Amino acid sequence: MNAESAPPECWIVTDGRAGIEAQALGLAEAIARRAPLEIIVKRLRVRSPFRSLPRGVWRDPFAHLGGDSDPVAPPWPALWIGCGRLSVPFSMAVKARAPETFVVQLQNPRAPLGAFDLVIPPEHDGVRGENVFPIFGSPNRIDTAALRVPTVPGLAPVAVLVGGENKVFRFDDHDAAALAEKLLALEMPLDVTLSRRTPRGAADILRAKLGDHAARFFDPACSDAANPYPAMLASARAVLVTEDSVNMAAEAASTGKPVYILPLRRKPFARARKFDAFHEGLRARNAARWFEGVIESWPYEPLDETGRAADAVLRLWKSRQR
């Protein structure tokens, strides 16, 4: 492919954390399904103490990259998608140095919005502005069209997506055992996938109690195999998701299949406003219900927020090029 026909470059710029990188990659892949695009992943490694210091004291962010960081230097790409706190100073600096680069920042950058071409935060963050395109939940790597395949309700398994403990929710051995008993009481075939945030003790309990009963049981901490997660979503008759994960619940709701939220214990004094707003939004869209031990079926319009965001990027990017 010669230079004239080469697709424009898109850099995905994050600190390399899987959940953060997946959001930026998901948006880029959705754009690439609509227009030619060469996606290049850039993982930033910022030296201490700057990675822990406020952005205002960084000055030149490129001076603080460690030797194990991916190179971030000219020539700059046509499209830049940053995600996560550490990417924000670099997104701002590149936009200032290379105005022709179209800079998209995911999540709430907590920075002047005019420093970016487009900001795509979750609706529940409440960020508003002329160059802000809020979406429900967050971008993901799920190809929604590929998931909308017919299933046989009486035979298809129930997909169970298990997250883990975070700043708001607990998920310890006791919680894992209680969850396993609820799932076994369904007396239905199960597909179970854990996340990297699932505590080791809880993961072991779930494997011991559910492993022999599940059609598929995947623990990413114990396997180098490809995660069957997309296949689980595609074949499921319904999807159960623990309350801690916005990403997995939004992905489940892109299938158009019944989504049930598995409630978790909250930590004392934890601030759960954003989680509550998100789950209320899912219920308002008729996409999800709280799990109360029964699996039912109901119709709703599947979510495709990643696709909506991709359309918004292309629309504004093309208008800037003109």
LUMZA-315550 format. One record per residue (C-alpha): residue in one letter; x, z, y. Coordinates in steps of 0.1 Angstrom, whole numbers, plus 5000, padded with zeros to 4 digits. Each point is the difference from the previous one (the first is absolute). Layout:
BEGIN
{r 'A', {X, Z, Y}}
...
% end
This chain:
BEGIN
{r 'M', {5000, 5000, 5000}}
{r 'N', {5015, 4989, 5033}}
{r 'A', {5000, 5021, 5032}}
{r 'E', {4972, 4980, 5016}}
{r 'S', {4977, 5007, 4970}}
{r 'A', {5010, 5036, 4993}}
{r 'P', {4972, 5025, 5005}}
{r 'P', {5004, 5026, 5027}}
{r 'E', {5017, 5033, 4991}}
{r 'C', {4981, 5032, 4999}}
{r 'W', {5020, 5033, 4998}}
{r 'I', {4985, 5030, 4985}}
{r 'V', {5017, 5030, 5017}}
{r 'T', {4995, 5035, 4986}}
{r 'D', {5021, 5030, 4988}}
{r 'G', {4994, 4988, 4964}}
{r 'R', {4975, 5025, 4989}}
{r 'A', {4977, 4984, 4975}}
{r 'G', {4967, 5008, 5017}}
{r 'I', {5012, 4989, 5034}}
{r 'E', {5016, 4968, 4988}}
{r 'A', {4970, 4990, 4980}}
{r 'Q', {4978, 5001, 5031}}
{r 'A', {5023, 4976, 5019}}
{r 'L', {5005, 4978, 4969}}
{r 'G', {4963, 4999, 4994}}
{r 'L', {4993, 4986, 5034}}
{r 'A', {5029, 4975, 4998}}
{r 'E', {4988, 4988, 4966}}
{r 'A', {4964, 4995, 5013}}
{r 'I', {5014, 4980, 5029}}
{r 'A', {5021, 4979, 4975}}
{r 'R', {4968, 4992, 4981}}
{r 'R', {4987, 4984, 5031}}
{r 'A', {5031, 4984, 5015}}
{r 'P', {5036, 4992, 4989}}
{r 'L', {5022, 5031, 5005}}
{r 'E', {5034, 5011, 4986}}
{r 'I', {4998, 5038, 4995}}
{r 'I', {5032, 5020, 5003}}
{r 'V', {5001, 5037, 4994}}
{r 'K', {5022, 5022, 5023}}
{r 'R', {5005, 5036, 4990}}
{r 'L', {5014, 5022, 5028}}
{r 'R', {5023, 5028, 4994}}
{r 'V', {5005, 5021, 5032}}
{r 'R', {5029, 5024, 5002}}
{r 'S', {4995, 5037, 5006}}
{r 'P', {4992, 5017, 5023}}
{r 'F', {4982, 4971, 5016}}
{r 'R', {4975, 4994, 4972}}
{r 'S', {4986, 5035, 5009}}
{r 'L', {5002, 4997, 5038}}
{r 'P', {4974, 4987, 5024}}
{r 'R', {5001, 4963, 5008}}
{r 'G', {5007, 5007, 5036}}
{r 'V', {5036, 5012, 4993}}
{r 'W', {5010, 4971, 4979}}
{r 'R', {5008, 4974, 5027}}
{r 'D', {5013, 4971, 4979}}
{r 'P', {4984, 5005, 4966}}
{r 'F', {5023, 4974, 4983}}
{r 'A', {5030, 5022, 5008}}
{r 'H', {4985, 5026, 4976}}
{r 'L', {4996, 4980, 4969}}
{r 'G', {5020, 5012, 4970}}
{r 'G', {5023, 4979, 4978}}
{r 'D', {4974, 4999, 4972}}
{r 'S', {4973, 4985, 5023}}
{r 'D', {4989, 4964, 4997}}
{r 'P', {5015, 4979, 5028}}
{r 'V', {4977, 4997, 5030}}
{r 'A', {5015, 4976, 5025}}
{r 'P', {4995, 4966, 5016}}
{r 'P', {4988, 4974, 4993}}
{r 'W', {4967, 5018, 5003}}
{r 'P', {4970, 4989, 4979}}
{r 'A', {4969, 4982, 5013}}
{r 'L', {4978, 5029, 4987}}
{r 'W', {5010, 5037, 4998}}
{r 'I', {4978, 5025, 4983}}
{r 'G', {5010, 5037, 5004}}
{r 'C', {4985, 5030, 4983}}
{r 'G', {5009, 5037, 5001}}
{r 'R', {5014, 5022, 5027}}
{r 'L', {5037, 4989, 4995}}
{r 'S', {4991, 4963, 5005}}
{r 'V', {4984, 5006, 5035}}
{r 'P', {5032, 5001, 5021}}
{r 'F', {5013, 4968, 4983}}
{r 'S', {4967, 4982, 5005}}
{r 'M', {5001, 5009, 5037}}
{r 'A', {5036, 4990, 5004}}
{r 'V', {4995, 4966, 4983}}
{r 'K', {4970, 4992, 5021}}
{r 'A', {5021, 5008, 5032}}
{r 'R', {5029, 4979, 4988}}
{r 'A', {4982, 4971, 4984}}
{r 'P', {4966, 4995, 5017}}
{r 'E', {4994, 4969, 4979}}
{r 'T', {4998, 5022, 4968}}
{r 'F', {4964, 5010, 4993}}
{r 'V', {5002, 5038, 4994}}
{r 'V', {4972, 5017, 4980}}
{r 'Q', {5001, 5038, 4995}}
{r 'L', {4979, 5016, 4974}}
{r 'Q', {4985, 5035, 5002}}
{r 'N', {5000, 5020, 5033}}
{r 'P', {5034, 4994, 5016}}
{r 'R', {4996, 5030, 5024}}
{r 'A', {5018, 4978, 5026}}
{r 'P', {4989, 4978, 5029}}
{r 'L', {4977, 4973, 4985}}
{r 'G', {5013, 4973, 5023}}
{r 'A', {5034, 5002, 4982}}
{r 'F', {4984, 4980, 4971}}
{r 'D', {4981, 4968, 4997}}
{r 'L', {4974, 5015, 4976}}
{r 'V', {4994, 5035, 4987}}
{r 'I', {4980, 5004, 4968}}
{r 'P', {4990, 5037, 4995}}
{r 'P', {4974, 5016, 4978}}
{r 'E', {4966, 5004, 5017}}
{r 'H', {5001, 5038, 4994}}
{r 'D', {5031, 5003, 5022}}
{r 'G', {4979, 4991, 5031}}
{r 'V', {5026, 4977, 5016}}
{r 'R', {4985, 4976, 5025}}
{r 'G', {5015, 4973, 5022}}
{r 'E', {4999, 4962, 5008}}
{r 'N', {5026, 4992, 4974}}
{r 'V', {4987, 5025, 4974}}
{r 'F', {4981, 4988, 4969}}
{r 'P', {4988, 5031, 4980}}
{r 'I', {4992, 4996, 4964}}
{r 'F', {4982, 5022, 4975}}
{r 'G', {5026, 5017, 4979}}
{r 'S', {5034, 4982, 4997}}
{r 'P', {5014, 4966, 4989}}
{r 'N', {5007, 4997, 4963}}
{r 'R', {5015, 4975, 4976}}
{r 'I', {4968, 4994, 4981}}
{r 'D', {4988, 4964, 4998}}
{r 'T', {4963, 5007, 5004}}
{r 'A', {4989, 4966, 4987}}
{r 'A', {5019, 5005, 4967}}
{r 'L', {4982, 5033, 4994}}
{r 'R', {4964, 4987, 5003}}
{r 'V', {4996, 4990, 4964}}
{r 'P', {4970, 5007, 4978}}
{r 'T', {5002, 5031, 4978}}
{r 'V', {4979, 5011, 4970}}
{r 'P', {4987, 5034, 5013}}
{r 'G', {4995, 5014, 4965}}
{r 'L', {5035, 4992, 4988}}
{r 'A', {5022, 5001, 5031}}
{r 'P', {5020, 5032, 5006}}
{r 'V', {4997, 5023, 5029}}
{r 'A', {5032, 4997, 5021}}
{r 'V', {5014, 5034, 5011}}
{r 'L', {5025, 5000, 5029}}
{r 'V', {5018, 5033, 5004}}
{r 'G', {5020, 5009, 5031}}
{r 'G', {5015, 5034, 5006}}
{r 'E', {5006, 5029, 5023}}
{r 'N', {5005, 4994, 5037}}
{r 'K', {4998, 5019, 5033}}
{r 'V', {4962, 5004, 4996}}
{r 'F', {4992, 5001, 4963}}
{r 'R', {5013, 5020, 4970}}
{r 'F', {5005, 4984, 4966}}
{r 'D', {5017, 5024, 4975}}
{r 'D', {4998, 5006, 4963}}
{r 'H', {4966, 5017, 5003}}
{r 'D', {4986, 4971, 5019}}
{r 'A', {5014, 4975, 4975}}
{r 'A', {4984, 5019, 4971}}
{r 'A', {4966, 5002, 5017}}
{r 'L', {5001, 4963, 5009}}
{r 'A', {5008, 4991, 4964}}
{r 'E', {4970, 5019, 4987}}
{r 'K', {4977, 4982, 5025}}
{r 'L', {5013, 4967, 4988}}
{r 'L', {4997, 5008, 4963}}
{r 'A', {4964, 5011, 5006}}
{r 'L', {4992, 4964, 5010}}
{r 'E', {5005, 4988, 4964}}
{r 'M', {5010, 4966, 5013}}
{r 'P', {5031, 4979, 4996}}
{r 'L', {5026, 5008, 5027}}
{r 'D', {5028, 4982, 5018}}
{r 'V', {5022, 5026, 5017}}
{r 'T', {5028, 4995, 5024}}
{r 'L', {5020, 5027, 5018}}
{r 'S', {5019, 4997, 5032}}
{r 'R', {5036, 5010, 5009}}
{r 'R', {4984, 5029, 5019}}
{r 'T', {4985, 5015, 4969}}
{r 'P', {5018, 5032, 4993}}
{r 'R', {5020, 5000, 4968}}
{r 'G', {4981, 5029, 4984}}
{r 'A', {4966, 4985, 5009}}
{r 'A', {5011, 4966, 4986}}
{r 'D', {5011, 5016, 4967}}
{r 'I', {4966, 5017, 4996}}
{r 'L', {4981, 4969, 5007}}
{r 'R', {5020, 4981, 4975}}
{r 'A', {4995, 5026, 4973}}
{r 'K', {4963, 5002, 5005}}
{r 'L', {4992, 4964, 5008}}
{r 'G', {5028, 4979, 4985}}
{r 'D', {4984, 4996, 4966}}
{r 'H', {4966, 4993, 5015}}
{r 'A', {5010, 4975, 5026}}
{r 'A', {5002, 4962, 4994}}
{r 'R', {5028, 5000, 5025}}
{r 'F', {5020, 5030, 5014}}
{r 'F', {5026, 4991, 5025}}
{r 'D', {5025, 5025, 5016}}
{r 'P', {5024, 4982, 5024}}
{r 'A', {5025, 5028, 4998}}
{r 'C', {5004, 4995, 4962}}
{r 'S', {4999, 4962, 4997}}
{r 'D', {5019, 4970, 5013}}
{r 'A', {4972, 4977, 4989}}
{r 'A', {4978, 4981, 5026}}
{r 'N', {4972, 5022, 5012}}
{r 'P', {4967, 4988, 4984}}
{r 'Y', {4981, 5014, 5031}}
{r 'P', {4987, 4966, 5012}}
{r 'A', {4988, 4991, 4965}}
{r 'M', {4983, 5034, 4997}}
{r 'L', {4981, 4993, 5032}}
{r 'A', {4990, 4965, 4989}}
{r 'S', {4987, 5011, 4966}}
{r 'A', {4983, 5033, 5010}}
{r 'R', {4963, 5006, 5000}}
{r 'A', {5006, 5028, 5026}}
{r 'V', {5029, 5016, 5018}}
{r 'L', {5007, 5037, 5004}}
{r 'V', {5025, 5010, 5027}}
{r 'T', {5014, 5034, 5009}}
{r 'E', {4991, 5011, 5035}}
{r 'D', {5036, 5001, 5013}}
{r 'S', {5006, 4962, 5000}}
{r 'V', {4986, 4978, 5028}}
{r 'N', {5019, 4970, 4987}}
{r 'M', {4987, 5001, 4965}}
{r 'A', {4964, 5006, 5011}}
{r 'A', {5002, 4971, 5024}}
{r 'E', {5014, 4978, 4972}}
{r 'A', {4973, 5011, 4976}}
{r 'A', {4974, 4991, 5025}}
{r 'S', {5013, 4965, 5002}}
{r 'T', {4988, 4993, 4965}}
{r 'G', {4962, 5003, 5008}}
{r 'K', {4997, 5024, 4970}}
{r 'P', {4987, 5036, 5003}}
{r 'V', {5026, 5024, 5014}}
{r 'Y', {4999, 5037, 4994}}
{r 'I', {5021, 5025, 5019}}
{r 'L', {5014, 5029, 4980}}
{r 'P', {5000, 5031, 5023}}
{r 'L', {5032, 5021, 5001}}
{r 'R', {5006, 5035, 5013}}
{r 'R', {5011, 5003, 5036}}
{r 'K', {5029, 5020, 5012}}
{r 'P', {4992, 5029, 5024}}
{r 'F', {4998, 4989, 5036}}
{r 'A', {5007, 4964, 4991}}
{r 'R', {4988, 4974, 5025}}
{r 'A', {4980, 4975, 4980}}
{r 'R', {4981, 4982, 5029}}
{r 'K', {5015, 4966, 4992}}
{r 'F', {4993, 5003, 4963}}
{r 'D', {4965, 5011, 5007}}
{r 'A', {4994, 4971, 5025}}
{r 'F', {5013, 4975, 4975}}
{r 'H', {4979, 5012, 4971}}
{r 'E', {4969, 5002, 5023}}
{r 'G', {5007, 4963, 5009}}
{r 'L', {5002, 4990, 4963}}
{r 'R', {4966, 5017, 4994}}
{r 'A', {4985, 4984, 5031}}
{r 'R', {5010, 4966, 4986}}
{r 'N', {4984, 5010, 4967}}
{r 'A', {5033, 4994, 4983}}
{r 'A', {5006, 5035, 4987}}
{r 'R', {4984, 5032, 4988}}
{r 'W', {5012, 5034, 4990}}
{r 'F', {5005, 5003, 4963}}
{r 'E', {4975, 5024, 4984}}
{r 'G', {5005, 4992, 4964}}
{r 'V', {4978, 4968, 4997}}
{r 'I', {5010, 4963, 5003}}
{r 'E', {4974, 4977, 5016}}
{r 'S', {5001, 4965, 5014}}
{r 'W', {4990, 4988, 5035}}
{r 'P', {5008, 4970, 5022}}
{r 'Y', {5019, 4999, 5032}}
{r 'E', {5021, 4976, 5021}}
{r 'P', {5036, 5002, 4987}}
{r 'L', {5026, 5011, 5025}}
{r 'D', {5027, 4974, 5011}}
{r 'E', {5016, 5018, 5029}}
{r 'T', {5034, 4985, 4992}}
{r 'G', {4985, 4965, 5002}}
{r 'R', {4984, 5008, 5033}}
{r 'A', {5033, 5013, 5014}}
{r 'A', {5018, 4969, 4987}}
{r 'D', {4975, 4977, 5018}}
{r 'A', {5004, 5020, 5032}}
{r 'V', {5038, 4997, 4998}}
{r 'L', {4999, 4962, 4995}}
{r 'R', {4974, 4996, 5027}}
{r 'L', {5020, 5018, 5027}}
{r 'W', {5034, 4988, 4988}}
{r 'K', {4988, 4963, 5002}}
{r 'S', {4985, 5006, 5034}}
{r 'R', {5034, 5014, 5013}}
{r 'Q', {5018, 4970, 4985}}
{r 'R', {4977, 4977, 5019}}
% end
